[in-house]
Amino acid sequence: MDGLQKKKACTAFNGGKTPPKHRITATIEATIRQILQCNYNGCAKSLYQEGKILELVAAFANEMMDQNSVAVKGLLSWADSEALLRVRRQIDEGFLEPVTIAELSKQHFMCESKLREIFRKHYGITIYQYMLNRRMEHACELLSAPDARVKDIAGLVGYSNISHFSDAFRKKFGCTPSEYKRSLPF
């Protein structure tokens, strides 16, 4: 892992000098940053980095499948498959900006009910749940900063009510944001 920074693992870490072979998504970049900024030592560090590498491989494989997605005959047309991919990318890149399903369907020229249906069939969760998952993942990243306050992070990920944020976080991760923050090695 120490060699990742020296070998300039991706353009996000080498100042953009060489173009990447594959697009580096925000999820992939965040995971690489978490690997490189690991605060654990010894065995805990190895386990943490191994888990993050598996997460990185899964994110990369998911991105590759999306880039190479081919509409399965009888399930989605090529146009619907491409529209679905664009919707997911829009959510991934702008998940903190409030957007409604009606707006997504208009932007991608698709009936709202059809978008809901094919998104759920293709990704296994609703559009709303996907957006919520992205926000909670981002909240975890923000909570890993030593000076981060739960109240501030709630606002940064789109919650005006801290108790609603805590409830959503607990539902996703099984602990409150404060408990999660206390478990981090600072």
Buried (B, 14 or more C-beta within 10 A) or exposed (E): BEEEEEEEBBBBBEEEEEEEEEEBBBBBBBBBBBBBEBEEEEEEBEEBBEEBBEBBEEBBEBBEEBEEBEBEEEEBEEEBBBBBBBBBBBBBEEBEEEBEBEEBBEEBEBEBEEBBEBBBEBBEEEBEBBBBBBBBBBBBBBBBEEEBBBEEBBEBBBBEEBEEBBEBBBEBBEBBBEEBBEEBEE
